[in-house]
Amino acid sequence: MTDQVIKLWRENSPEDSGEYKDSIQVINPAEAGHAMVGATADHANLVEYGTEKTPEFAPMRRTIEQLNGQAS
């Protein structure tokens, strides 16, 4: 499942330098069926939520919404 999450999250991410996409990885390995995936780039929050001068890209939110839609 983590591979699917990472792939979809990267597809939903802006291209730019690729640093953000490359930072999406498993942060905590699976334990009892649960793992944590996240973006570790220093500017990850700026990509997700935007700033006064840059738009909100929200790749994490869009990924969660897409995966929740698959669960139904």
N, C-alpha and C positions, 0 to 999 in steps of 0.2 A: 504493500500500500504506500509506503514512503516514496518508492520510485515514482508512482503515479502522481503523488502530491507534488514532488519536486518538478517533474516534467510539466505538469499543468501550471504551476506557479511560474516557472520560467517562461512558458508560452504567454502568460498574462503580463509579464514584466516588460518595461521599456528597454530598448536596445542600448542606446548610448555607448558607453565604453565596454559593457559586458561585465564590469566589476560586480554590479548588484546581482545579476543572474548567476554569476559564478559563486556568489556567497550563499546561495540557497542550498542548504544541506541538512542532514540529520544532526541535530544538536544533542539529543539524548536518545540512545539506542532503545529499541523495543524492549519493554519489560512488562510482563503480564498483558501483552497484546497492545500496549500503548507506546508510541514513540513521539518525539517532538521534532518538528522540522521548522527551520527559521532562516531568516536572512541575516548574515553577520556583518555585512558591509556597514561602515561607519554612518553612511547616509541612508540606511534602510528606512528609518522613520520618515525622512523627508520624501522618499519615493512613495511610501504608503499614504501619508497624510497631506503631503504638499506643504507649501509655505505661502507667504504673502505674494511671492513672485513666481512660484512654480505651481503647476497643477497637481492635484491629488491623482495619482495613478492607481492606487489601491489594488495591487496585484494579489496580495494576501486575501483581502476581503472577497475579491472576485473568485479566487480559487475556492475558498470556503463555500461560497454561494453555489458554485458549479458542483462541488462534491456533495453538498446537501441535497441538491436537486437530483443527483444520481441515487441517493439513498431511498427515495420514495418509490 
